[in-house]
Amino acid sequence: MNRTSFAIDGDKLELNAGDANTFKGFGYLSCNNSSRLLLDYKWEHRDSYDEILQILFGGKHPMMRMLKVEMGDDANTSSGTEPATVRSATENANVRRGAGFQLIADVKKIQPELKTSILRWGEPGWLRKLWFNAKSSDPDNNIDKKAFEPMYQWYKKTIVAAYETYGYLIDYIDPDRNETKHPMIKWIKWFADRIANDHDEFPNDFPVEKYNQIKMIASDQNYERDFGDMMVADKELRDRVQAVGFHYNTDDGKNKPFTKLADEYHHEVWYSEGIAPMTMGRYRVRATNGDGIGGRQSGLDVANRLIKSYVKSRRSLYIFQPAVSAYYTGVNYSHKELINANRPWSGYYEVDNIGLQCMKHFTDFAKSGWADEGAWRYLTSACDSQVGGTENLDHNRQAPSYMTLVAPDKNDYSIILDNDSSESRTYEIDVKNMGNAETKQITIWQSIGPKSSKDVYDSRMKQIRETISPVEGKAEIVVNPHSIVTATTLDLADDNEVVYHRFESQYADQTLGIENADNVLYQDDFSYTGYPDDYLKLRGNTPRFTADQGGAFEIANQDGHNVLEQVITENQRANDWEYSFAPSLTVGDDKWSDYEVSVSMKFDHETLQNSPTGNYFGIGLRELTDVKGRLESAPYVFKVYIDGACELIKDDQIVALDHVDVLDIAATHQIKFAADGNQLTASIDGKVVFKYTDTNNPRYSGRVKLGSGYYHTQISQLTVKQLSRGTIISNRIDDLDAAVLYTGEWNHVCGLGNTKWNRTLSTATADQSKEPSFAFDFTGTGFSLIGAQETQSSLKIVVDGVTVDSNRIPQPGDDRTENSVVRGLSSGKHHVLISVVGGTYTLDAVDQIK
């Protein structure tokens, strides 16, 4: 039977464990380029920026209580490059580089009591030689102690700069490498002692005493859990490290060291990096599996992780990576967020209202935080999770999963119950030794998917289902299939912050440059006239609308004029976290189609170095997927080397070679690269170098990439110009959007890889008895069907009742690319019906062309 009984016994509430069992809610991890575009929201649409921060950090029941910044090293750390705050041993830290530290400052205006933490991904170039063995199997013994002080100075300079620039002090530091496999115990102890006893070379009025009290958090391992055993076995280590954390695993180690650290030694244990829901709930509810708001990597799944990670390993804080995805989609790990914010020119952002509310089932009904803030406690004896899995909780889903949080005065409690199975579960609770709370009414708040496919996706989110009255302290709570419930003694029925309302951007998702009359989609000379005089200073010289994927591209002043310069040379290359490629950046809108990129650039002919990547400049067109952070992630690339050699590259393969004679390496050159349909044209200083027709699965849309070797390559002008009217994409709808209507047998899947739009796909096989089809309405002159085709299929395309093509054969290709394009329709509203008449067809999205 699906019945579970447990007691809420106030006598078992531990109130003397410090912060080991305080409910801390959730944290926001800013790292690897994930917050980059928030800088542009802040300047282009401050209202949207403030709304995003308010949703996560604001109000009486803030969801996020921690902001963790992973310090960059000017190399790609999975989804992009985070800039280093210090680039030489003598440089002062610049915490305006990147978004992380100023993000903390802005959040602290909303939530002054916000907790903060920092650690590093890898080592910037000036520390590379000293710390080269950080990636070895025994870094603790392979790194000389003389390397410790320079590394400490990086952290110290950064913390001091954050205080002097923004007025706050960091609360926690992990001195070790992010996701280390081999924790450096000697280094951690040395660092803890150094920071606790450092009284020298601080600015006037700096809070040295508080600096000496900054807490240590270690060791941020990924899957590995041996640091817990090291802590248990080493009292000196325990005395120095106040909090421990690891990633992507709910369970404890074999000897349950983390449980012991929390229960016996009263250390904080964090889920210091975990996923946000993958595939937003408004798409997920249309999946074929019938899980509604649940399923693998859903809001219910992530809620289960919070419950289970406390039960199994005493994690009292769950940190999202990322909470906000403010990078361009298509990078590694994209479509994994509570809020998607990659359209800063329009101010548009998208909230996963399903995933967000699943998390608010915890934080809206208990005071989160630390002991000195009066935070509620976990009642360990009234928490359990028997759901299977250690990362993706994807088996034994019908098992009990619940968490009980209690106010320190025992006057109130809340129980969060998660049921991501197809069967109801009944919980019998017995409330005792809880004073007045024993007789209080219990309000049942429920979130569950829509009753039918015709209902709005969030029509039953976070609603009061019923109110029950315990009898002699006993009550029954039913949790419906694929739902989450909070049973609480708090009376919040009239609290507008708790009662569900959908979070939506006030702005439409507008394509960059689509309304420009002069056909210029985007132009930048990096002078930023019209912006405040301190615009660049406050952004750490970060150019507008760009996202670095390798190296560092920043604004520099050259002979009185601003230029965009790649500032990392071979000598400054980082000791990578895992890997990184040559410098490149991404800019613009993935809805651009036929366009020409024109760049005024100048080679660096003064830096002398042995460079395995060479001295070149490159332009990439129609980039949609950039998992590795490479210029060649764009399907079409034009590269010009300083010796005049030229390459035309398609899908990472050279398809044409040429040479420009007597290229003046000291001059500024005009490099142009254009894609008009399947026609590519590349030129240098007005001379056409390549003309190429792509007849093998051409790509038709995507962003711009720019790249160079590890040289101080400079760009003085960037212009992106639309070539053909009636080709720009005005809107993209996902295959699981409610705007797409299906008939016949389709398999709708979510939670897939990050190269699929929103991690979803819809697939159907031709069936003469009941022809599978889909329909949508749009306004424009054409449309494209997106999705890689594994096998050949054929489609019948009908527009406004007229058959456009009775046997369209979709082209094969990669994820996110067009398999069928229909253009040249009359401008206006259209109804499209597409039937699968042969083979098996896969749809990922529909692009609507203006």
PyMOL commands that set and color helices and strands:
alter all, ss='L'
color gray80, all
select helices_A, chain A and resi 10-12+38-44+46-57+100-110+125-128+132-135+139-142+145-166+185-196+208-212+226-233+235-240+257-263+281-284+299-313+353-363+371-373+380-382+435-438+535-538+570-572+631-633+757-759
alter helices_A, ss='H'
color red, helices_A
select strands_A, chain A and resi 3-9+26-30+64-71+115-120+172-177+215-222+243-247+268-274+318-320+324-325+339-343+348-351+377-378+384-385+401-406+413-419+425-432+442-448+463-468+474-479+483-488+520-524+546-550+553-558+561-566+584-587+595-602+616-623+636-641+645-650+653-659+668-676+679-684+687-693+703-708+714-722+729-734+741-743+747-749+761-765+773-780+782-786+793-799+802-808+818-822+828-843+845-849
alter strands_A, ss='S'
color yellow, strands_A
deselect
rebuild
show_as cartoon
